[in-house]
């Protein structure tokens, strides 16, 4: 059965338009609170709510708070905090539900609601379906009696607790003294905690993207727009640049030369480091179908495997949990290290890379250039209606592309989980062939979309 509201990363949409309205957020709070039990139970359910810096976050936070307390839940408000901090504090505070209000790397006018269970993991499909059923039901039946209405408490120590947690993921006594670090927080959820953690570890910290005004989250800054970070790294002759996204669950690194280091290289760095220390579980790393073939070949050279999943960090985490891996992630910079976190954590990932830099004494450009990426090209084709991937002409071009690439290349065609886009990605040793395959398929999708 198809889900009506939940996508691959919670509920997301344009703020003040369905499903991202205050009315809907109220129903989500009531439904989620009821799905996990209400004030009528002997155990009063506890809910942790964090958010990023979007203008609409206040509206959605208030509506969720009203919904949860209306069904008898106790609510703990964190204010602006990274997504991984919400997941961590859900466990730390022994809460039953964690909620993050964010649309991640999207512009400020979008927003979303992500839900976590008591262990800090994203909800199962079954639980999300149960919540959707309750949303569409008569929610008036979920109200508790007046004496059972829940309370709300603001957690004043949330930032300090997360900073201390992040610092403790590093080896004992490891310091970042002598390193000049530029941190770009995307004017988002990590704007307070990330610079503070780096400074407390001894680094010289240069901050950008730390002046949120409700509308500038991800605006020409952060991991999806690293140009400002590159410029600042070169200008200040920094040792490293770190770019987070709006909810700080992903990271992009810039080396001392101003070159971008993506999630594939970071997984190679962390995976090899953990392997040499005997910490890497299950003999490999988990990534998605979008990760570069060069990563797979590099890991194979170390005697390690690369397990691939569909796109989305939830699928990476599911595979890790099922098969016992403890390092996984996405090319975009979502890195999950289950020894420490239950979801992507941009700050903790950056700290793991910095630990290798400090321990080896080598510059970031050497530490993070583990393999030569295979030529890879990704093109996004926007469409307004129809199902382009069911078009006969598109299917014909996809089949032709697979044959051209053969066994030395890969082709991945998929719809975006959050936008009306078809993503066309190909990789192989011949860059000209890759470009032609992607171009032919993208053009076929455009033709199919215009004819719909």
C-alpha positions as CSV (number, residue, x, y, z in Angstrom):
1,X,0.0,0.0,0.0
2,X,1.4,3.4,-1.0
3,X,2.1,6.0,1.6
4,X,0.2,9.3,1.3
5,X,2.5,11.6,3.4
6,X,5.8,10.0,4.3
7,X,8.6,9.9,1.7
8,X,12.1,8.5,1.9
9,X,12.9,11.2,4.6
10,X,9.8,12.0,6.5
11,X,7.1,14.4,5.4
12,X,8.2,17.3,3.3
13,X,6.8,20.1,1.3
14,X,6.3,23.8,0.7
15,X,5.6,25.6,4.0
16,X,2.0,26.7,4.6
17,X,0.9,24.4,1.8
18,X,-0.4,20.8,2.3
19,X,1.1,18.8,3.8
20,X,3.4,21.3,5.5
21,X,0.6,23.3,7.3
22,X,0.1,23.9,11.0
23,X,-3.1,21.9,10.8
24,X,-1.2,18.9,9.4
25,X,1.6,19.2,11.9
26,X,-1.0,19.2,14.7
27,X,-2.4,15.9,13.3
28,X,1.0,14.4,12.9
29,X,1.7,15.2,16.6
30,X,-1.5,13.6,17.7
31,X,-1.2,10.6,15.4
32,X,2.5,9.9,16.3
33,X,1.8,10.4,20.0
34,X,-1.2,8.0,19.8
35,X,0.7,5.5,17.7
36,X,3.3,5.2,20.5
37,X,0.7,5.3,23.2
38,X,-0.9,8.3,25.0
39,X,-1.5,9.7,28.4
40,X,-4.1,7.0,29.1
41,X,-1.2,4.5,29.5
42,X,0.6,4.0,32.7
43,X,3.8,5.3,31.1
44,X,3.4,8.8,29.8
45,X,5.2,9.1,26.4
46,X,8.1,11.4,26.1
47,X,8.8,13.3,22.9
48,X,12.0,15.3,21.9
49,X,11.5,18.0,19.2
50,X,14.4,19.8,17.4
51,X,14.4,22.1,14.4
52,X,16.6,23.9,12.0
53,X,16.5,27.7,11.4
54,X,13.7,28.0,8.8
55,X,11.1,30.7,9.4
56,X,8.3,28.2,9.3
57,X,10.0,26.1,12.0
58,X,8.3,28.1,14.8
59,X,4.8,27.5,13.3
60,X,5.4,23.7,12.8
61,X,7.0,23.3,16.2
62,X,4.1,25.0,18.0
63,X,1.6,22.8,16.1
64,X,3.4,19.6,16.8
65,X,3.8,20.6,20.5
66,X,0.0,21.1,20.6
67,X,-0.7,17.8,19.0
68,X,1.6,15.8,21.2
69,X,0.5,17.4,24.5
70,X,-3.2,17.0,23.4
71,X,-2.8,13.2,23.4
72,X,-0.9,13.2,26.7
73,X,2.8,13.3,25.8
74,X,5.5,15.1,27.6
75,X,7.5,17.2,25.2
76,X,11.1,18.3,25.4
77,X,12.0,21.3,23.1
78,X,15.6,21.5,21.9
79,X,15.4,24.6,19.7
80,X,17.8,24.7,16.6
81,X,19.8,21.5,16.7
82,X,21.3,19.1,14.1
83,X,19.2,16.1,13.1
84,X,21.8,13.6,14.6
85,X,21.7,15.6,17.8
86,X,17.9,15.0,18.0
87,X,18.4,11.3,17.4
88,X,21.1,11.1,20.1
89,X,19.1,13.1,22.6
90,X,16.0,11.0,22.0
91,X,18.1,8.1,23.3
92,X,19.8,10.1,26.0
93,X,16.6,11.5,27.4
94,X,14.9,8.1,27.3
95,X,12.2,9.5,25.0
96,X,9.8,7.4,23.0
97,X,9.8,9.6,19.9
98,X,12.3,12.1,18.4
99,X,11.1,14.8,15.9
100,X,13.3,16.9,13.6
101,X,11.7,19.8,11.8
102,X,13.7,20.4,8.7
103,X,13.9,20.1,4.9
104,X,17.6,19.4,5.0
105,X,19.4,20.9,2.0
106,X,16.2,22.4,0.5
107,X,15.6,26.2,0.4
108,X,14.0,28.0,3.4
109,X,10.4,27.9,1.9
110,X,10.3,24.1,2.2
111,X,10.1,22.3,5.5
112,X,9.6,18.8,6.7
113,X,9.0,16.5,9.7
114,X,11.3,13.6,10.4
115,X,10.4,11.1,13.2
116,X,12.7,8.8,15.1
117,X,12.0,5.9,17.4
118,X,13.3,5.4,21.0
119,X,16.6,4.1,19.7
120,X,17.1,7.1,17.5
121,X,16.4,5.3,14.2
122,X,13.9,6.5,11.5
123,X,10.5,4.8,11.8
124,X,9.7,1.6,10.0
125,X,7.3,1.6,7.1
126,X,4.7,-0.1,9.2
127,X,4.8,2.5,11.9
128,X,4.6,5.3,9.3
129,X,1.6,3.6,7.8
130,X,-0.1,3.4,11.2
131,X,0.6,7.1,11.7
132,X,-0.9,7.9,8.3
133,X,-4.0,5.9,9.2
134,X,-4.5,7.9,12.4
135,X,-3.9,11.2,10.5
136,X,-6.7,10.4,8.1
137,X,-9.0,9.2,10.9
138,X,-11.2,11.2,13.2
139,X,-8.4,12.7,15.4
140,X,-10.9,14.1,17.9
141,X,-11.1,10.7,19.4
142,X,-7.5,10.9,20.4
143,X,-7.8,13.8,22.9
144,X,-7.1,12.8,26.5
145,X,-8.9,14.1,29.5
146,X,-7.9,17.5,30.9
147,X,-5.9,16.1,33.8
148,X,-3.9,14.0,31.4
149,X,-2.7,16.8,29.0
150,X,1.1,16.7,28.6
151,X,3.6,19.4,29.5
152,X,6.4,21.0,27.6
153,X,9.9,21.6,28.8
154,X,12.8,23.4,27.1
155,X,16.1,21.5,27.4
156,X,18.6,24.3,28.1
157,X,21.6,21.9,28.1
158,X,20.9,20.4,24.7
159,X,23.8,22.1,22.9
160,X,26.4,21.2,25.5
161,X,25.3,17.6,25.7
162,X,25.6,17.2,21.9
163,X,29.0,19.0,21.8
164,X,30.4,16.7,24.5
165,X,29.0,13.6,22.7
166,X,30.6,14.7,19.4
167,X,34.0,15.3,21.1
168,X,34.0,11.9,22.8
169,X,33.9,10.1,19.4
170,X,37.5,11.1,19.0
171,X,40.4,9.1,20.5
172,X,41.2,10.1,24.1
173,X,43.5,13.2,24.3
174,X,43.4,13.9,20.6
175,X,43.4,17.6,20.0
176,X,43.1,19.8,16.9
177,X,45.7,22.3,18.1
178,X,47.6,24.0,15.2
179,X,44.8,23.4,12.7
180,X,43.1,26.3,11.0
181,X,39.5,25.2,10.1
182,X,36.9,27.0,8.1
183,X,33.4,25.8,9.0
184,X,30.3,26.6,6.9
185,X,27.2,25.8,8.8
186,X,24.8,26.7,6.0
187,X,23.0,29.2,8.3
188,X,21.3,26.1,9.6
189,X,20.9,23.8,12.6
190,X,24.6,23.4,13.3
191,X,25.5,27.1,13.5
192,X,26.2,27.0,17.2
193,X,27.3,23.5,18.0
194,X,29.8,22.8,15.2
195,X,32.1,25.8,15.6
196,X,32.0,25.4,19.4
197,X,33.0,21.7,19.2
198,X,35.9,22.5,16.9
199,X,37.1,25.4,19.1
200,X,36.9,23.3,22.3
201,X,39.1,20.7,20.6
202,X,41.8,23.3,20.2
203,X,41.4,24.4,16.5
204,X,41.6,27.9,15.2
205,X,38.0,28.3,13.8
206,X,36.9,30.6,11.0
207,X,33.1,30.6,10.8
208,X,30.8,31.3,7.8
209,X,27.1,30.5,7.3
210,X,26.5,31.2,11.0
211,X,24.0,34.1,10.8
212,X,20.6,32.5,10.2
213,X,17.7,34.9,9.6
214,X,15.0,32.3,8.8
215,X,15.4,32.8,5.1
216,X,19.0,32.2,4.3
217,X,19.4,28.6,5.2
218,X,21.4,26.8,2.4
219,X,21.4,30.0,0.4
220,X,24.7,30.1,-1.5
221,X,26.3,28.3,1.4
222,X,26.7,24.9,3.0
223,X,27.4,21.5,1.5
224,X,25.3,22.0,-1.6
225,X,27.0,25.4,-2.5
226,X,30.6,25.1,-1.3
227,X,32.0,27.9,-3.4
228,X,32.0,30.4,-0.5
229,X,33.9,27.8,1.6
230,X,36.4,27.2,-1.1
231,X,37.1,30.9,-1.4
232,X,37.5,31.3,2.4
233,X,39.8,28.3,2.7
234,X,42.1,29.8,0.0
235,X,41.8,33.3,1.4
236,X,42.8,32.3,4.9
237,X,45.2,29.5,3.9
238,X,43.2,27.1,6.1
239,X,44.1,23.5,6.6
240,X,40.6,22.3,5.9
241,X,37.1,23.5,5.1
242,X,34.0,21.8,6.5
243,X,30.5,22.4,5.0
244,X,27.4,21.2,6.6
245,X,23.9,21.2,5.2
246,X,20.8,22.8,6.7
247,X,20.2,20.1,9.3
248,X,23.9,19.2,9.7
249,X,23.5,15.5,8.9
250,X,25.7,15.7,5.8
251,X,29.2,17.1,5.2
252,X,31.5,18.1,2.4
253,X,35.2,18.6,3.0
254,X,37.4,21.1,1.2
255,X,41.1,20.4,1.3
256,X,43.9,23.0,1.8
257,X,44.1,23.6,-2.0
258,X,40.4,24.3,-2.2
259,X,39.4,21.0,-3.8
260,X,36.1,19.4,-2.8
261,X,36.1,16.0,-1.1
262,X,32.8,14.1,-1.4
263,X,31.2,11.4,0.7
264,X,32.8,8.6,-1.3
265,X,36.3,9.7,-0.5
266,X,35.2,10.2,3.2
267,X,33.9,6.7,3.4
268,X,37.2,5.4,2.0
269,X,39.1,7.4,4.6
270,X,37.0,6.3,7.5
271,X,36.6,2.7,6.3
272,X,40.3,2.2,5.8
273,X,41.2,3.9,9.1
274,X,38.7,1.7,11.0
275,X,39.9,-1.4,9.2
276,X,43.5,-0.8,10.1
277,X,42.4,-0.3,13.8
278,X,40.4,-3.5,13.7
279,X,37.2,-1.5,14.3
280,X,35.5,-2.0,10.9
281,X,32.6,-4.5,11.2
282,X,31.4,-7.0,8.5
283,X,34.4,-6.6,6.3
284,X,33.2,-3.6,4.3
285,X,31.2,-0.4,3.9
286,X,27.6,0.2,2.8
287,X,26.8,2.8,0.1
288,X,24.1,3.5,-2.4
289,X,23.9,2.9,-6.1
290,X,25.1,6.4,-6.7
291,X,28.6,5.9,-5.1
292,X,31.5,5.9,-7.5
293,X,32.8,2.7,-9.0
294,X,36.2,4.0,-7.9
295,X,35.3,3.6,-4.3
296,X,34.2,0.0,-4.9
297,X,37.5,-0.8,-6.6
298,X,39.5,0.9,-3.9
299,X,37.8,-1.1,-1.1
300,X,38.3,-4.3,-3.0
301,X,42.0,-3.6,-3.2
302,X,42.0,-3.5,0.7
303,X,40.1,-6.8,0.8
304,X,36.9,-5.0,1.7
305,X,33.4,-5.1,0.2
306,X,31.0,-2.4,-0.9
307,X,27.4,-3.2,-0.4
308,X,25.0,-1.1,-2.4
309,X,21.5,0.0,-1.5
310,X,18.8,2.3,-3.0
311,X,19.4,6.0,-2.6
312,X,18.5,7.3,0.9
313,X,20.3,7.1,4.2
314,X,17.4,5.1,5.7
315,X,18.2,2.3,3.3
316,X,21.9,2.5,4.1
317,X,21.1,2.3,7.8
318,X,18.6,-0.6,7.3
319,X,21.3,-2.6,5.5
320,X,23.9,-1.8,8.1
321,X,21.6,-3.0,10.9
322,X,20.5,-6.1,9.1
323,X,24.0,-7.3,8.1
324,X,26.2,-5.9,10.9
325,X,28.1,-3.1,9.2
326,X,29.2,-0.1,11.2
327,X,30.3,2.3,8.4
328,X,28.1,3.5,5.5
329,X,26.9,6.5,3.7
330,X,26.1,8.4,0.6
331,X,28.2,10.3,-2.0
332,X,26.4,13.4,-1.0
333,X,28.0,13.4,2.4
334,X,25.6,11.5,4.7
335,X,28.1,9.3,6.6
336,X,26.7,6.9,9.2
337,X,29.0,5.3,11.9
338,X,26.7,3.1,14.0
339,X,29.3,2.8,16.8
340,X,28.4,6.4,17.5
341,X,25.3,7.6,15.6
342,X,22.1,6.2,14.1
343,X,21.9,8.6,11.2
344,X,24.2,10.8,9.2
345,X,26.2,13.2,11.3
346,X,28.2,15.9,9.5
347,X,30.2,17.1,12.5
348,X,31.1,13.6,13.8
349,X,32.1,12.5,10.2
350,X,34.4,15.6,9.9
351,X,36.0,14.8,13.3
352,X,36.8,11.2,12.2
353,X,38.6,12.6,9.1
354,X,40.4,15.2,11.3
355,X,41.5,12.3,13.6
356,X,43.3,10.7,10.6
357,X,44.8,14.0,9.6
358,X,46.2,14.6,13.1
359,X,47.4,11.0,13.6
360,X,49.2,10.9,10.2
361,X,50.5,14.5,10.2
362,X,49.6,14.6,6.5
363,X,47.7,17.4,4.7
364,X,44.0,16.9,4.0
365,X,44.7,16.7,0.2
366,X,46.8,13.5,0.8
367,X,44.6,12.0,3.5
368,X,41.3,12.4,1.5
369,X,42.4,11.5,-2.0
370,X,42.2,7.7,-1.6
371,X,41.2,6.8,-5.2
372,X,40.8,8.3,-8.6
373,X,37.0,8.5,-9.3
374,X,35.7,6.8,-12.4
375,X,34.2,9.4,-14.8
376,X,30.6,9.8,-13.5
377,X,27.9,12.2,-14.8
378,X,24.6,13.0,-13.2
379,X,21.9,15.0,-14.9
380,X,18.5,15.9,-13.4
381,X,15.5,16.3,-15.7
382,X,12.5,18.1,-14.3
383,X,9.0,17.0,-15.3
384,X,5.5,18.3,-14.4
385,X,3.3,15.3,-14.9
386,X,3.2,11.8,-16.2
387,X,5.6,8.9,-15.7
388,X,8.5,9.4,-18.0
389,X,10.3,6.2,-16.9
390,X,7.4,4.1,-18.3
391,X,7.7,5.7,-21.8
392,X,8.8,3.3,-24.5
393,X,11.3,5.7,-26.0
394,X,13.0,6.2,-22.6
395,X,13.1,2.5,-21.9
396,X,14.7,1.9,-25.3
397,X,17.4,4.5,-24.6
398,X,18.1,3.0,-21.2
399,X,18.5,-0.4,-22.6
400,X,20.9,0.9,-25.3
401,X,22.9,2.8,-22.6
402,X,23.4,-0.3,-20.6
403,X,24.7,-2.2,-23.6
404,X,27.1,0.6,-24.5
405,X,28.6,0.8,-21.0
406,X,28.9,-3.0,-20.7
407,X,30.5,-4.6,-17.7
408,X,33.0,-1.8,-17.0
409,X,30.3,0.9,-16.3
410,X,27.1,1.5,-14.4
411,X,23.8,3.2,-15.2
412,X,21.4,4.4,-12.6
413,X,18.0,6.0,-13.5
414,X,15.7,6.9,-10.7
415,X,13.0,9.5,-9.7
416,X,13.9,11.9,-6.9
417,X,12.2,11.1,-3.6
418,X,11.6,14.8,-2.8
419,X,11.3,16.7,-6.1
420,X,9.7,16.1,-9.6
421,X,13.0,15.1,-11.1
422,X,14.4,12.1,-13.0
423,X,18.0,11.5,-12.1
424,X,20.1,10.1,-14.8
425,X,23.6,8.8,-13.7
426,X,26.2,6.9,-15.6
427,X,29.8,6.0,-15.0
428,X,32.6,4.2,-16.8
429,X,36.2,4.4,-17.8
430,X,35.4,6.3,-21.0
431,X,34.2,9.8,-20.1
432,X,33.0,10.6,-23.7
433,X,30.8,7.4,-23.7
434,X,29.4,8.3,-20.3
435,X,28.5,11.8,-21.5
436,X,26.8,10.4,-24.6
437,X,24.8,7.8,-22.7
438,X,23.6,10.3,-20.1
439,X,22.8,12.9,-22.8
440,X,20.7,10.5,-24.9
441,X,18.7,9.2,-22.0
442,X,18.1,12.7,-20.6
443,X,16.9,13.9,-23.9
444,X,14.5,11.0,-24.2
445,X,13.1,11.8,-20.7
446,X,12.6,15.4,-21.7
447,X,10.7,14.4,-24.9
448,X,8.6,12.0,-22.9
449,X,7.9,14.7,-20.2
450,X,6.9,17.3,-22.8
451,X,4.5,14.9,-24.4
452,X,2.8,13.9,-21.2
